[in-house]
């Protein structure tokens, strides 16, 4: 549309200023001007088609990957003291009474998780966070207690620790599949016809 509007605007400007008459008087036929504009339009259309078929799916894929990464469990570096942070997938709830952004140290930290009828609560005097190359977020808790509460018929346990590591997100990052992120070849080969 932008190319079409520019061509119309340019040709109307040439007609308004009598430039088309001057070009015709100097031996340049209108067909030559139209041919030059058609060549420009074809080149522009091929470039846009190439970008739409190759670059667009890649960029959409990156966008969906970034969204999936943002919905992973809370990054403790963005934590505010006195607030609860729950992971998007319901894995862990983290609370820190105090947080120092310069040292990335949390104080009086609670971590709650529940899986298969077992509730785990960790209370630590201090904690920091480490990121593994695999993308896992590991909370390093110092000087605290780990409470394991079995809601079924199992036994409960309390364990004191000097240092403990808690993996906040052990899931691998897999963004949801979207057709916009698929190349035209992938869409053509898929059996999904809506």
N, C-alpha and C positions, 0 to 999 in steps of 0.2 A: 504493500500500500504506500509506503513512504516513497519508493522509487516511482510509482505511478503518479503520485501527487507532484513530485518534483519535475517529472517530464511535462505534465500538464501545465504547471506553473511556469516552467521555462519557455515552453512553446507559446503560451499566452503572452508572456512578456515580450517574446520576439515579434509576435503579431501586433501587440499594443504599440511598441516603439517603432513599428514599420521596418524592423530589421529583416523580416522575411522577404519583403519587397526589394530591399537593397541586395539581399543575397541572390534572389531570382534575377535581378538586373545585372548582377556581376557573373551570371552563368551557373550558379549553384541551384540545381533543381530541388524541390521539396522532398523528393524521394531519397536523395542523398542524405539529407538531415535525418529523415525517418530511419534509414538504414543504419546510420551511426548510432542513433538512440536504441535501435533494436539490438545491435551488437552489445552495447553497454548493458541493456536489460538482460540479455541472455547470460552474459558473464556474471552479473550480479545474482541472477537466479541460480546458476550453477554453484556459486560460492555459498549461498544461503542453504541450498539443498545439501551440499557436502557437510556443512556445519551441523545442520539438523540431523543428518543421518549418522554422523560420527561423534561429534563433540557433545551434543545435547544429551545423549544417553549417559555418557561418562559423567557429565556435570550433575545430572539428576542422581546417578548412583552415589556420587560423593555427598550430595545433599542428604540423601536418605541415610548414608552411613553416619554422617555427623549428627543427624537427629537421633539415631539409635544410640550413639555414644552419649548424647546428652541425657537420654532417659535411663542410662545405667545408674547404679547406686550412687548416692550423693558423694561428691568429692568433698572430703572433710576440710580442704583448704578454703572452701567458701562458706564455712560454717559460721554461724553467729552464736555467741554464748547465750545460754539459757533457752535455746530452741531445740525442738526435736526434729530430726531429719530421718525420713523413712526412704528406703530404696524404692525405685519405681516398681520393682517386681516383688515387693513385700518381703525381701530377705532380712534386712537388719534395720533397726531403729537406733540412731546414735544421738546421745545428748551429752553436751559438755557444759559445765557450769561456767568455765572461763576459757577463753581462747586468745592466744597471742599470735597475730598474723606474721610478725617478723620471724619468730622462731618456729612457727607452725606447731606450737605446743598447746595441747589441751589439758585442762586440769579438771579433776573430779568428773570422770567420764563414765557413762553408762552405755552399754551396748546390749540390745535385746534381739534375740532371734528365736524362731520357732520352726521346728521341722519334725515331721512324723510323730507328733504328740509329745515332743521333748522341747521344753522351754529352756533357753540358755540366757543368763543375764551375767554380764561381766561389769564389774565396777573396778576402775583403776584410778590411782591418784593422778597419773599423768599418761598422756598418749601422744604419739605422732603418727604420721602416715607415710607409707612408702608405696611407690608404683613399680610393679614388676614389668619386665619387657613384654610379657604376655598380655599386659593390660590390666592385670589384677590389682585391686587396691587392698593393701594390707595395713591394718591398724596395729601399731606396736604399743601394747598396753604395758605400763610399768607400775609395779607395786599395787597389787589388787587381789580381788577374789573372783572366782568363776563359780556361778551357781547353776547346777543342772537339775531342773525340776521335771520329773516325768509325770505327765497328767494321767497316764494309765496306771498299771500296777507295778511299775518299776520303782527303783529306789532313787532318792534325791541325793545329790552330792554337793559339797562345798569344798573348793580347792583354793588355797592361797598360792600366789605366784609372785616371782620377782619380775619376770618379763614374759609376756605372752603375745603371740601374733594371731590376729583374727582376719581372715580373708573376707572382705566386705562384698566382693562380687566375683564369684568363681565361674560365672557363665561366660562363654565366648561371645564376642560381639558379632551378631548376625542380623543385619538390617532386614526389615520386611521387604519381600519382593514386590516391586511395582512395575507395571508395564512401561512407564515413562523412562525407567532406567534400563530397559532392555533395548538392544540394538534392533534395527529393522529385520535383520536376518534371524534373530532369536524369536521375534514376534511372528514372523512368517512360518517358522518351523514349529511353533507351539500348537498344541491341539486346542487351546482355549479360544473359542470363537465367541465369547461373551455369552 
